[in-house]
Amino acid sequence: MMELDPMDLLRSNLSRVRIPEPTNRIYKQECCISFETPRSEGGLFIDMFNFLAFGKECVSWNFEKTGNPVYLHIKQTKKIVPEDRPSKKPTLLAIGVDGGFDNNDTEYEETRSIVILPDYVSLPFPSVELPEKVRLAADGILLAEGAERKEQVAAWTAADTKQVSAYAVNLQQIGDGVFIPPSGWKCSQCDKTDNLWLNLTDGVILCGRKNWDGSGGNNHAIEHYKKTGYPLAVKLGTITADIESADVYSYPEDDSVLDPLLAQHLAFFGIDFSSLQKTELTTAERELDQNTNFDWNRIQESGQEVEPIFGPGYTGLVNLGNSCYLAATMQVVFSTQSFSSRYYISQNLKKAFEAAPADPTVDLNMQLTKLAHGLLSGKYSIPASENDENANVASSTKTDNQEGIPPRMFKAVIAASHPEFSSMRQQDALEFFLHFIDQVERTHSGKAEPDPSRSFKFGIEDRIMCSSGKVAYNRRNDYILSLNIPLHEATNKEELESFHKLKAEKLSEGKELSSDEVVRPRVPLEACLANFSAPEEIHDFYSTALKTKTTALKTAGLTSFPDYLVLHMRKFVMEAGWVPKKLDVYIDVPDIIDISHMRSKGHQPGEELLPDAVPEEDSKPWVNEEIVSQLVSMGFNHIHCQKAVINTSNAGVEEAMNWLLSHMDDPDIDAPISKGQGSQSVDQSKVDTLISFGFQEDVARKALEASNGDIEKATDWIFSNPDASVSSMDATSSNTTSVPNGADLPDGGGKYRLIGIVSHIGTSTQCGHYVAHILKDGRWVIFNDNKVGASINPPKDMGYLYFFERLSD
């Protein structure tokens, strides 16, 4: 058979070419299945029909799956640039967007061609000889903003939008006669002459906050706010004729804000803003500078050089902008046998792609497999300089770092159902871990593949004994063991007492403590675990035996021991006035722990169970105060939390939070809890509908009660509470005692080895930086975004999340 001319071959496939519409998502930065880019050796192939991008190895899989033969091939090769080229100064806290970091990026030359599979027949582009449809389609792809970039810019823009302060319009100003000179400023309480803030109420000039690395100010401006309550301050040196660019900070709103009356507020102190030139960095610019000069060794590894490590399992993750919470968590998750086996050892990229829907970028299974192969294969774990030169890994130098892989597509799909994780703002690593595990569990519901999230799952049993001597058992499942930190159990009380005396003396003398004089409490992990199991009094407990409220005693234990135990240290607490505070404390964590004594014993011979009865009409429903307190600690209203717990039948924190978030706008959300609330009647026809789906009647009723009669939400509640059919969520019930102890959960001995630590630096989970330390091949390794190296001094006493692996019996 005579071979077709390349141009004739292209014309015969014009039906498989589309001109992109403005609404089409076009991928051209990265392969949908791997981390290949236009700069990779084989370049990038963009399917001209579905606009998905593929690396050289994967494009043939797409052809086999879709039959789409025509691709726009883009290949970028490194340009030689003079070493003395000046760096561009970033103006936006972003990467890869206009005004953001350029990271001294190497410049590349780009070549394009039209490639037809399966024989990789190539035609040059641009070329007037190409069919008009192909030219228009290729131009449309090249001119369109890539889907990856669109998402990135939208997230950054949303994160960087300033709001008008609620305190600006009615700001009261005092201090007649206070005149602020146009230069020569100095903090009124120290010698600082930079990072100075003018309080817009009284005209006092004070220095800004001290940064985590010791730079910045001495906290005098914020201390002044705490004493006076004067809310707004403007940073001196940022005021110019473009008054909207001035850096105004609201202390009660804890954010940079807009002050629409700033010119008027400045004039009160004799400041003509039009005569001032910008001399000082704004908060955003200073944050940019700190990110540009970011040096992890100054934070955690004692300023020593960390030896880079390369190879399988040692791949870093590029920070997409405040994505360190995701990077640290996923590095530890994929160091576990359950996740590495599910998404790397037992599943190759081609298999995941074949099973994926038409758009693999929105498939969690595909993107987790892509991430697993990127992290664990070692393919991308090479020094950056060698990556540029396509050199051999074996010749890596000890002083070089790797580029890492960007988890863009994984972040997009895992965050699709969560607006906060979709943003570029910093997030709580704990919340992300629980959200991630929930999504993995949902994707495995009803499927044959083993669910790796089960390796973290365990049962908790609360034993409640009322003053009648009778008991009730309440079981629930969880993925993390959240521990309070009993500061009174500190082992260095004498040193702490001496420190507090020294602190008081220095304060009275107007002196500051040096960092090496600070003494922090040291609390053993054993004390935190003991605190979890310790008896706790429950007041106003309704006893079905006494038919009245009484005081009960609650103890907690584990019904099963998971393959991997995650301990969450509750370092963030709420002080009076809803002010969040991070406990400045060290936790002494041993390498091996034994929690065998924490196993719950269940219903014991001779124990009499509380009757399974409905409370009297004049009593309020029973509320699990432990769940309420956890929700309140997150900043929710107390009565809202109680209603959420009641309406989800005391199922757990996550269930209550989901109810709370979807009912915040209910007109009766602030109404007092009514008598009998939580035991509302259920429409029998809806119960029958759920029974027809195959659910048990008691489970159907419970789900409808928890979902306010919404069948769709009730169905989702049942799938989210797989144990609902065998365990009662009501503490007055005794049915749970007949359930086998952790029958559907992994279980084993109580001895565990510490294998991972996620540490947090900063005053809040919503700011700062997260880093992972992981025990690999017998040594501790630090994973700090794209930097991977041998840890010199792993912060075992500073962790926020601790990951333990169960030892074999």
Secondary structure, 3 states (H helix, E strand, C coil): CCCCCHHHHHHCCHHHCCCCCCCCCCCCCCCCCCCCCCCCCCCEEEECCCCCEEECCCHHHHHHHHCCCEEEEEEEEECCCCCCCCCCCCCCCCECCCCCECCCCCCEEEEEEEEECCCCEEEEECCCCCCHHHHHHHHHHHHCCCHHHHHHHHHHHHHHCCEECCCCCCCCCCCCCCCCCCCCCCCCCCCCCCCEEEECCCCCEEECCECCCCCECCCHHHHHHHHHCCCEEEECCCCCCCHHHCCEEECCCCEEEECCCHHHHHHCCCCCHHHCCCCCCCHHHHHHHHHHCCCHHHCCCCCCCCCECCCCCCCCECCCCCCHHHHHHHHHHCCCHHHHHHHHHCCCHHHHHHHCCCCHHHCHHHHHHHHHHHHHCCCCCCEHHHHHHCCCHHHCCCCCCECCECCHHHHHHHCCCCHHHHCCCCCCHHHHHHHHHHHHHHHHCCCCCCCHHHHHCEEEEEEEECCCCCEEEEEEEECCEEECCCHHHCCCHHHHHHHHHHHHHHHHCCCCCCHHHCCCCEEEHHHHHHHHHCCEEEEEEEECCCCEEEEEEEEEEECCCCCEEEEEECCEEEECCCEEEECCCEEECCCEEECHHHECCCCCCCCCECCCCCCCCCCCCCCCHHHHHHHHHCCCCHHHHHHHHHHCCCCCHHHHHHHHHHCCCCCCCCCCCCCCCCCCCCCHHHHHHHHHCCCCHHHHHHHHHHCCCCHHHHHHHHHHCCCCCCCCCCCCCCHHHHCCCCCCCCCCCCEEEEEEEEEEECCCCCCCEEEEEEEECCEEEEEECCEEEECCCCCCCCEEEEEEEECCC
